Amino acid sequence: MQAIRIGTRGSMLAMAQARIVADALTKLSPDLAVETVPLVTKGDLRQEPLAPIGQGRRSPLTAVGDLGKGLFTSRLEEALHGGEIDLAVHSAKDVPVDMAADLAIAAVPPRAEPADTLVSTGGWRIEDLPRGARVATGSLRRRAQLLALRPDLAVVPIRGNVESRLARALSPGGRAEFDAAVLAAAGLERSGLLARHGRCIRRLDLEAFVPAAGQGALLVQCLAGAEAAGLAVGLNDPPSFQAVTAERSVLAALKADCHGCIAVYVAAMAGGWRALGVVARADGGGMVRASAEASAASQAADLLVQRLRGMGAESLLASPPDIAPD
């Protein structure tokens, strides 16, 4: 190929992620003309919280096939099918596990920091937050883990791009809308906000606050068998690919998705792989937590699924309780 078109969302963070892929492709093939094509997804058009946290009855976004499925990916996948683009760059945690059969994961580049962070003007840890502090997140997974650690917190919904969410948590002169917000470290780093606001950002421990499956990783998608796949394969980082594939396999086995109250993290360690998993109700109750170790990422994931199933994870995912108003 002499030219290649990379599809991406148009946000600052998504464009930065697409540039990572474009720069890597240019380094691999200096004569290749690389074009970035920004597209607007359904998730970009929605202004209300993707998970209606603290807003009445049961969230519809906690089951497979819900409104949130593919919100940030379906438009890019349509562009692949329609020949508008050759590759799509996604945040791996946004991609549903049940992709169309004619689409393929061409590569997972080296994974960035997978952890979540707590952002506040005081640079607080979760345990340091004032009693009853208002903490913003648009994620049921984060809500559940926050409330499991600090049941007294008032968890409030938030939408918007990473820079607007950070600004709403760090407004000067005591004008912040809430006391803290939980944001992914990788997004802050890729957007340049981590270096700028480092004193206000506290990384959360991966064991205590498990991230979403695929968090911190990019996923390069293409049509199966397309010529672009041959170029993209050079971007692949095998350990990152294995970890993300294993994490996605846990979601698939438990019939969960990226909007459910499930956290999964798989990482290489000395002599093998370790998998962590958390499943909970959205109010932080009924939480089950498990870990597993094995010589291969896929084996660690399989063991993790067995242990979570034995602890009742599937019933928690299938029948989440009503979420009471904040």
N, C-alpha and C positions, 0 to 999 in steps of 0.2 A: 504494500500500500504506500502511496505517496502522500496521502492526507488522511487524517482521522478526526472525527468530531466527537467531543466528550460532552455528554449531557449532565447537567447539574441543576440543583435549585439555585435561585438567584441571591440568596442571603450572603452576607459577608463571610460567614463561616463556611457555607457550602462552596462558595467560589474559591476560598483559600484551599479547601480540600481538593477541589478539582485541579487547582494549580499544582498541588503536590504530585498528582498523577500525571499531569501534562509535562511538568519538568522532568519527571522520571522517564517518561516516554521519549522526550527529546534527547535525554542523555543516552538512552539505549539506541536511538535511531536519529542521529543529528540531522539527517536530510528529510525527516518526516515533518510535514506541515500539520500542526496540532491546533484545532479550533475548539474553544469552549463555548457551549451552547446553553445559556441559562433558560430554565423553564419554570413555570409557576405550577405548583402542586396544589391538591385539594387542602392539604394541611396549611399551606401558606395563606389560603383564602379564609380559613376559619379564624375568627377572633375569640370565640369562647374557649374555655379550657377544654383540652382534648379528653381529659378525664374529669367529670364534674365533681371534684373533691369538695366535700363539705357542703354540697348544694342539694340536699334533700335525699331522694330515694336512691335505690341501688344504681350504681354506674352501669351503663350498657357497654362500657369499654373493657370489661373484664372477662370476656369470652371470645373464643375464636369465631371469626365471621362477624365481628362487631363493626361499628361505624369507623373505628380508628384504623382498621386493617388497610395497609397500603396508602395511608393518607399522604405520606411524603415520597412514595415510590411509584405509584401507579402511572402518573403522567410520564415519568421517565421511561417506564416499561412500554407504554404506548408509543413513545418516540422511537424506541428500538424496533418495535414491530412495524412501525410505519416508515422506517428508513430515514428518519430525520437525524438520527445520531448513530454512531458506531459502538460507543461505550457509554455506560451510565455509571456515575460515581455516587455512592450512597454512604451515609453513616450506617455501618453494619447493623446496629441495633434497631434501625427503622425498617429493615427488610423482612417481610413475613416469611415464615419458613416454608410455606407451600407456594413457591414460585411456579409460574407457568412452565410446562414441560419443555418448551422450546427456548427457555432462557437458561443461562448458565452463569455461575460465578467464575469469572475468568482469573481473578487474582484477589488476594488480600495483602496489601502492602504492609510493611512493618507497623505493628500496632503502637499507638501512642499510649500515654498513661491511661489506664482503664478506670481509675478511682473517681469517686464523686468528691466534691469539695463543699465546704460550708463557707459562704460569703457573707461577711458582716463588717460594719464599720469598726468594730472592736477586734476583729480577727479571732472571734471566739471559737472554742471547741463546742461540740454539742452539750457536753456536761457543764460548760460555763454559761450557757444561755440563761437569762433571767427567767424566773418561773412565769409560765404563761406566755412566753415570747411567741411572736407571730413569725412563722417560718414558711416561706413560699416555695412551692414546687408544683409542677404539672403532672407528676408521676405518682401513681398509686403505690408502686414499689418503694419509692422514697418515703412516701407518707407512712406506709406500714412500718418501715424500719425506724423512722424518726419517733413514732409513737411507742414502739416497743422499747426504745431506749429512754424516752422522756414522755410519758403519758400526759404530762401537764401542758405540753406545747399546743399552740393553736396553729394548725397547718392550714395554710390558705392557698388557693389556686393562683397560677400565674401562666401567662402566655407571652409570646413575643420571641424575638431573636435573642441570641446570647448577650449582645451588647446592651439591649434595652432592659433585659432582666437584671443584669449586673448593675446598671445605672439606677434602677428602681430600689435596689437593696443598699446602694451606697450614696444616695442623695445627701449632699452636704448640709450642715446646719440643722441636723435633727429632722430633716424633711423626708427621710426614707419611708416608703410605704409599709415596710415590715422590718423586723429585727434582723432577719437573715434569709438567705435563699440557698437552696442546694442546686449546684450546677456541675456538669461533667468537667473534669480537669482538662481533658483533651480539647474540648471546644474552647476553653479559655486560653489554652496554650496556642492552638492553631490560629486563633483570631488576634493574638498579640496582647490579650487582656491580662493574662497571668503575670507577665513581666511588669506591666504597668500598675497593677493593683495587688502585688504579691503579699503585702503586709495585711491585707484584708481577707485573704483566702487561706483557708485551713483544709489541707488534704485529709479526707476521712479514711480510716484504716480499712483495708480491703476485707479483713476477716470479720470485723464488727459491722461493716456497712457494705454489703456485697453489691457490686454493680449489675447493670442490665447485661444480658447476653449480647456480646458484640461491642460493648461500649469501648470507645477509644480506637476502634478499628474502622478502616474504610473497606468497602466492598465494591469491586469493579465488576460490573455485570455486562453481558453481551448476549446476542443470539447464539444459541448452541451451534458450533461448527463454523461460525463466521470467521472471516479472515482476520478481523480485529482481535479475535481471541489469541491468535498466534503471536501478536505483538504484546498483548497485555500479560501473557504468561511470564514475561521477563520481569514484571513488577512484583510477582508473588514472593512472599516471605513464608517459607514452609511452616515454621513454628506458629506464626500468627494465623495462617490458614487452618492449621490443625486445631488450634484453640477455638477459633470462631466456629468452625464446623462442629466441634464437639459441643459447644454451648448451644448452638442451634438445634442439635440433635436432642438435647434435653427438653427444649421447648416443644419440639415435635412429639416426643414420646409422651409428654404430659399434656398434650393438646392445649398448650398455652400459647401466648403471643406476647409481643413487646409492650402491650398495654395492661397486662395482667399483673397481679401482685406476685411476681416471681423474679428472683435474682439468681444469676448463674455466672460463675467465673471459673475458667479453666486455664491453668498456667503450668509451664514446664518448671521442674525443680530438679535438684541433683538426683540423677538416676531414674527419672520418671516424670509423671504428671500428677497434679493435684486439682480436684474439682470441688467447688463450694456451691451450695445451693440454699436458697431461702424461699419459702412459700408462706403466704400469710393472708389473712383478711385485710381489707383496706383500712380498718381501724387499728391495725397493729396487733390484734388479738389472734388466737389460734395459730400462732406462728410455728412453723417447723423449720429446722435448720439441720443440714447434713454436710458431710465432706467425704471424699473418697480419694484414694491414691492408687495408681496403677502404672504399668510400664508404658502405656500408650494413652494419648488423649481420649480416644474413642472409648477405651476400656474404663477409664476413670469416669467418663460421662455416663456410661451404662450402669456402673456401680452406684453412682449418685442417684440416678433415676430409681433404681431398686430401693435405695434407702428412703428417698423422699416418698415413694409410693407406700412403703411400709409404715410411714408416719402419718399417712392420710392426706398427702399433698393434693391428690386429684380431687378429693371431695371439697377441699378449700377453694380450689380453682373453679370447680363446677358450680358451687353454690355460695358465692360471696354474700355476706349479710348486707342489709340496708346500711347506707352511710348516713348518720345523723347530721343535721345541719350544724355548722360551727356557731 
